[in-house]
């Protein structure tokens, strides 16, 4: 079974913030595939299970708050005996330009507290992750405040399309694997002279 985990914070006050873009993408995937969210006390999260593109798949949104995401992911991985090669984490990244996607087969947490928590609890960084650019904090703006801020009006107009493309990226990962997905999606939003 494939697993896609979207990182974010629970609660209405965080609902439309930049840090919750992982939740947004999983909502798109669930809606497209007619999957229903159910609360799981065991995994401290919301689960949606079914078939996506003909494959058994589970979507997980941890409700532990971002910095404790691993407390939800670890018991799920352990009890369901998930091979980490079959797991994709979706999260925000303020080091990427707004709307840029970058998928990788593994690596460090890159300063992302949710990824750091997952890596610590799994004692491994050998899982795929899809980072979605939310843009850089403006000058003199604290990074923590920035990721918990809502999108600006101009960005709100684009966020639906960005989440649709990110959901397409997740589907490609499901059907074709991480290498093919990297080739297709990591080239998007390139600017001349930059990755």
GUNU-616881 format. One record per residue: residue in three letters; x, y, z of N, C-alpha, C in turn. Coordinates in steps of 0.1 Angstrom, whole numbers, padded with zeros to 4 digits, always signed. Example, Ala and Ser with C-alpha at 12.3 -4.5 7.8 and 13.67 -1.06 7.14 Angstrom:
// residues 2
ALA+0132-0057+0078+0123-0045+0078+0132-0033+0078 SER+0128-0022+0071+0137-0011+0071+0129+0000+0079 
// end
This chain:
// residues 195
UNK+0008-0012+0000+0000+0000+0000+0009+0013+0000 UNK+0005+0022-0008+0012+0035-0009+0006+0044+0002 UNK+0014+0053+0007+0009+0063+0017+0014+0077+0014 UNK+0005+0086+0014+0008+0100+0012+0004+0108+0025 UNK+0014+0115+0030+0012+0122+0043+0013+0137+0040 UNK+0003+0144+0044+0003+0159+0042+0005+0165+0056 UNK+0015+0174+0057+0018+0180+0070+0011+0194+0071 UNK+0007+0197+0083+0000+0209+0086-0003+0210+0101 UNK-0011+0220+0104-0016+0222+0118-0031+0221+0119 UNK-0036+0215+0129-0051+0214+0131-0056+0227+0136 UNK-0069+0229+0135-0076+0241+0141-0079+0252+0131 UNK-0090+0258+0133-0095+0268+0124-0085+0280+0122 UNK-0078+0283+0133-0069+0295+0132-0057+0293+0122 UNK-0054+0280+0119-0044+0276+0110-0048+0272+0096 UNK-0062+0272+0095-0068+0265+0083-0062+0270+0070 UNK-0061+0283+0068-0057+0288+0055-0043+0293+0055 UNK-0034+0289+0063-0021+0294+0064-0011+0286+0055 UNK+0001+0292+0053+0011+0287+0043+0015+0273+0048 UNK+0017+0271+0061+0022+0259+0067+0013+0247+0064 UNK+0000+0250+0060-0009+0239+0058-0011+0235+0044 UNK-0002+0238+0035-0004+0235+0021-0004+0220+0019 UNK+0003+0212+0027+0003+0198+0027-0011+0192+0029 UNK-0019+0198+0038-0033+0194+0040-0041+0198+0028 UNK-0039+0209+0022-0046+0213+0010-0045+0203-0001 UNK-0033+0199-0004-0030+0189-0015-0037+0176-0012 UNK-0037+0171+0000-0044+0159+0003-0059+0160+0002 UNK-0064+0172+0005-0078+0174+0003-0082+0173-0011 UNK-0074+0178-0020-0076+0177-0035-0076+0163-0039 UNK-0066+0155-0034-0065+0141-0038-0077+0133-0033 UNK-0082+0136-0020-0093+0129-0015-0106+0132-0023 UNK-0108+0145-0026-0120+0149-0033-0120+0143-0047 UNK-0108+0143-0054-0108+0138-0068-0111+0123-0068 UNK-0108+0116-0058-0109+0101-0058-0121+0096-0049 UNK-0129+0106-0044-0141+0102-0037-0138+0095-0023 UNK-0127+0099-0017-0123+0093-0004-0128+0102+0007 UNK-0132+0096+0018-0138+0103+0030-0128+0103+0041 UNK-0127+0114+0048-0118+0115+0059-0124+0110+0072 UNK-0116+0102+0080-0121+0097+0093-0110+0099+0103 UNK-0114+0103+0115-0105+0106+0125-0100+0093+0131 UNK-0086+0092+0134-0080+0080+0140-0073+0084+0153 UNK-0078+0080+0164-0072+0082+0177-0058+0075+0177 UNK-0058+0063+0172-0045+0056+0172-0034+0063+0165 UNK-0037+0069+0154-0026+0076+0146-0026+0091+0148 UNK-0035+0096+0157-0036+0110+0160-0037+0119+0147 UNK-0046+0114+0138-0047+0121+0126-0060+0118+0119 UNK-0061+0123+0107-0073+0120+0098-0068+0111+0087 UNK-0076+0101+0084-0072+0091+0074-0083+0091+0063 UNK-0078+0089+0051-0087+0086+0039-0081+0075+0032 UNK-0088+0064+0030-0083+0052+0024-0092+0048+0012 UNK-0085+0042+0002-0092+0037-0010-0082+0034-0021 UNK-0088+0034-0033-0079+0032-0045-0078+0045-0052 UNK-0065+0048-0056-0062+0060-0064-0054+0055-0076 UNK-0060+0058-0087-0054+0053-0100-0052+0037-0099 UNK-0062+0031-0093-0062+0016-0093-0053+0010-0082 UNK-0046+0018-0074-0037+0013-0064-0043+0016-0050 UNK-0041+0006-0041-0045+0008-0027-0037+0020-0022 UNK-0043+0030-0016-0036+0041-0011-0042+0047+0002 UNK-0034+0052+0011-0039+0058+0023-0034+0072+0024 UNK-0042+0082+0027-0038+0096+0029-0039+0098+0044 UNK-0029+0105+0049-0028+0108+0064-0025+0122+0066 UNK-0034+0129+0074-0031+0143+0079-0029+0142+0094 UNK-0017+0143+0099-0014+0143+0113-0021+0155+0120 UNK-0027+0153+0131-0034+0164+0139-0026+0167+0152 UNK-0013+0164+0151-0005+0166+0163+0002+0180+0164 UNK-0001+0188+0155+0007+0201+0152+0020+0197+0145 UNK+0024+0207+0137+0035+0204+0128+0047+0199+0135 UNK+0052+0205+0146+0064+0201+0152+0064+0187+0158 UNK+0052+0181+0159+0051+0167+0164+0046+0157+0154 UNK+0047+0160+0141+0042+0152+0131+0046+0137+0132 UNK+0058+0135+0136+0063+0121+0137+0056+0113+0147 UNK+0049+0119+0157+0041+0112+0166+0029+0105+0160 UNK+0025+0110+0149+0014+0105+0141+0019+0095+0131 UNK+0030+0099+0124+0035+0090+0113+0041+0077+0118 UNK+0048+0078+0128+0055+0066+0133+0046+0054+0136 UNK+0035+0056+0145+0027+0045+0147+0019+0039+0135 UNK+0016+0048+0126+0010+0044+0113+0019+0035+0105 UNK+0032+0040+0104+0042+0032+0096+0044+0018+0103 UNK+0045+0019+0116+0049+0007+0124+0037-0004+0123 UNK+0025+0001+0126+0014-0009+0126+0010-0014+0112 UNK+0011-0005+0103+0007-0009+0089+0019-0015+0081 UNK+0030-0016+0088+0042-0022+0082+0045-0015+0068 UNK+0045-0002+0068+0047+0005+0056+0062+0005+0052 UNK+0065+0002+0040+0079+0003+0035+0081+0018+0032 UNK+0092+0024+0037+0094+0038+0036+0095+0042+0021 UNK+0099+0033+0012+0099+0036-0002+0085+0038-0008 UNK+0075+0034+0000+0061+0036-0005+0054+0048+0002 UNK+0062+0057+0008+0056+0068+0015+0061+0081+0009 UNK+0052+0091+0008+0055+0104+0003+0050+0114+0013 UNK+0058+0124+0017+0054+0134+0026+0053+0147+0018 UNK+0042+0154+0020+0039+0167+0013+0040+0178+0023 UNK+0048+0188+0020+0049+0199+0029+0053+0212+0022 UNK+0053+0223+0030+0056+0237+0025+0071+0238+0026 UNK+0076+0249+0018+0090+0252+0019+0092+0267+0015 UNK+0097+0275+0024+0099+0289+0021+0112+0292+0014 UNK+0120+0282+0012+0133+0283+0004+0130+0282-0011 UNK+0118+0278-0015+0114+0276-0029+0105+0288-0032 UNK+0106+0292-0045+0097+0303-0050+0083+0298-0049 UNK+0074+0308-0047+0060+0305-0046+0055+0296-0058 UNK+0049+0285-0054+0044+0276-0064+0053+0266-0070 UNK+0066+0267-0067+0076+0257-0073+0075+0244-0065 UNK+0076+0233-0072+0076+0220-0067+0089+0214-0067 UNK+0093+0206-0057+0105+0199-0057+0103+0185-0050 UNK+0104+0174-0057+0102+0161-0051+0116+0154-0050 UNK+0119+0148-0039+0132+0141-0038+0129+0127-0031 UNK+0138+0117-0033+0136+0104-0027+0140+0103-0013 UNK+0147+0113-0008+0152+0113+0006+0160+0125+0009 UNK+0167+0125+0021+0175+0137+0024+0172+0143+0037 UNK+0178+0154+0040+0177+0160+0053+0163+0168+0054 UNK+0160+0172+0066+0148+0180+0069+0149+0194+0064 UNK+0161+0199+0061+0162+0212+0055+0156+0223+0064 UNK+0156+0221+0077+0151+0231+0086+0136+0231+0088 UNK+0129+0222+0081+0114+0221+0083+0111+0212+0095 UNK+0104+0218+0105+0102+0212+0118+0093+0199+0117 UNK+0084+0199+0107+0075+0187+0106+0083+0176+0100 UNK+0092+0178+0090+0100+0168+0084+0110+0163+0095 UNK+0116+0172+0102+0125+0168+0113+0119+0159+0123 UNK+0107+0162+0127+0100+0153+0136+0097+0139+0130 UNK+0093+0138+0118+0091+0125+0111+0104+0118+0111 UNK+0115+0124+0107+0128+0117+0106+0133+0112+0119 UNK+0131+0121+0130+0135+0116+0143+0127+0104+0148 UNK+0114+0104+0146+0106+0093+0151+0108+0080+0142 UNK+0110+0082+0129+0112+0070+0121+0127+0065+0121 UNK+0136+0074+0126+0150+0072+0126+0155+0069+0112 UNK+0149+0076+0103+0153+0074+0089+0148+0086+0081 UNK+0156+0089+0071+0152+0100+0061+0150+0094+0047 UNK+0148+0081+0047+0147+0074+0034+0133+0073+0029 UNK+0126+0084+0028+0113+0085+0023+0112+0097+0013 UNK+0103+0096+0004+0102+0107-0006+0094+0119+0001 UNK+0098+0131-0004+0091+0142+0001+0089+0152-0011 UNK+0077+0158-0011+0073+0168-0020+0072+0181-0013 UNK+0081+0190-0017+0081+0204-0011+0074+0213-0020 UNK+0066+0222-0015+0059+0232-0023+0063+0245-0018 UNK+0068+0253-0028+0073+0267-0024+0062+0276-0020 UNK+0064+0283-0009+0054+0293-0004+0060+0307-0004 UNK+0072+0308-0010+0079+0321-0011+0087+0324+0002 UNK+0096+0333+0001+0104+0337+0012+0098+0347+0021 UNK+0101+0347+0034+0095+0357+0043+0100+0371+0038 UNK+0092+0381+0040+0097+0395+0036+0107+0399+0046 UNK+0115+0410+0043+0125+0415+0052+0119+0418+0066 UNK+0127+0414+0076+0124+0417+0090+0112+0409+0095 UNK+0107+0399+0087+0096+0391+0092+0102+0377+0097 UNK+0098+0374+0109+0102+0361+0115+0096+0349+0107 UNK+0105+0339+0104+0101+0328+0096+0089+0320+0101 UNK+0089+0319+0115+0078+0312+0121+0065+0319+0119 UNK+0065+0332+0120+0053+0340+0118+0049+0340+0104 UNK+0059+0339+0095+0055+0339+0080+0048+0326+0076 UNK+0053+0315+0081+0047+0302+0077+0033+0301+0083 UNK+0030+0308+0094+0017+0307+0100+0008+0318+0095 UNK+0012+0326+0085+0004+0337+0080-0004+0332+0068 UNK-0015+0339+0065-0023+0335+0053-0017+0339+0040 UNK-0021+0333+0029-0016+0338+0016-0021+0352+0013 UNK-0013+0359+0006-0017+0372+0001-0028+0371-0009 UNK-0036+0382-0012-0047+0381-0021-0043+0375-0035 UNK-0032+0380-0040-0027+0376-0053-0023+0361-0053 UNK-0018+0357-0042-0014+0343-0041-0026+0333-0040 UNK-0036+0338-0033-0048+0330-0031-0055+0326-0044 UNK-0053+0335-0054-0059+0332-0067-0051+0321-0074 UNK-0039+0318-0070-0030+0308-0077-0030+0295-0069 UNK-0034+0296-0056-0031+0284-0047-0039+0272-0052 UNK-0051+0274-0057-0059+0262-0062-0052+0255-0073 UNK-0047+0262-0082-0040+0256-0094-0027+0249-0089 UNK-0020+0256-0080-0007+0250-0074-0010+0237-0067 UNK-0021+0236-0060-0025+0224-0053-0029+0213-0063 UNK-0036+0217-0074-0039+0207-0084-0027+0201-0090 UNK-0017+0210-0093-0005+0205-0100+0003+0196-0090 UNK+0003+0200-0077+0010+0191-0067+0002+0178-0065 UNK-0011+0178-0066-0018+0165-0066-0015+0157-0078 UNK-0013+0163-0090-0009+0156-0102+0005+0149-0099 UNK+0014+0157-0093+0027+0152-0089+0026+0139-0080 UNK+0017+0140-0070+0015+0128-0062+0010+0116-0070 UNK+0001+0118-0079-0004+0107-0087+0007+0101-0096 UNK+0016+0110-0101+0027+0105-0109+0036+0097-0101 UNK+0039+0101-0089+0047+0093-0079+0041+0080-0077 UNK+0027+0080-0075+0020+0067-0073+0022+0057-0084 UNK+0021+0062-0096+0021+0053-0108+0034+0051-0114 UNK+0043+0061-0113+0056+0060-0121+0069+0060-0112 UNK+0067+0063-0099+0079+0063-0090+0085+0077-0089 UNK+0095+0078-0080+0100+0091-0077+0109+0097-0088 UNK+0117+0088-0095+0126+0093-0105+0119+0100-0117 UNK+0109+0093-0122+0101+0099-0133+0094+0111-0128 UNK+0089+0111-0116+0082+0123-0111+0092+0135-0109 UNK+0104+0133-0105+0114+0143-0104+0116+0149-0118 UNK+0118+0141-0128+0121+0145-0142+0109+0154-0147 UNK+0097+0151-0143+0086+0158-0149+0082+0171-0141 UNK+0084+0170-0128+0078+0182-0120+0089+0191-0114 UNK+0101+0186-0112+0112+0195-0106+0116+0205-0116 UNK+0113+0204-0129+0116+0214-0139+0106+0226-0139 UNK+0095+0224-0133+0085+0235-0133+0089+0247-0126 UNK+0084+0259-0130+0087+0272-0124+0102+0275-0124 UNK+0109+0270-0133+0124+0274-0134+0125+0288-0139 UNK+0135+0295-0134+0138+0308-0139+0152+0307-0145 UNK+0155+0315-0155+0168+0314-0162+0179+0315-0152 UNK+0188+0306-0153+0200+0306-0144+0198+0301-0130 UNK+0186+0296-0127+0183+0291-0114+0177+0277-0115 UNK+0178+0269-0104+0172+0256-0104+0157+0258-0101 
// end
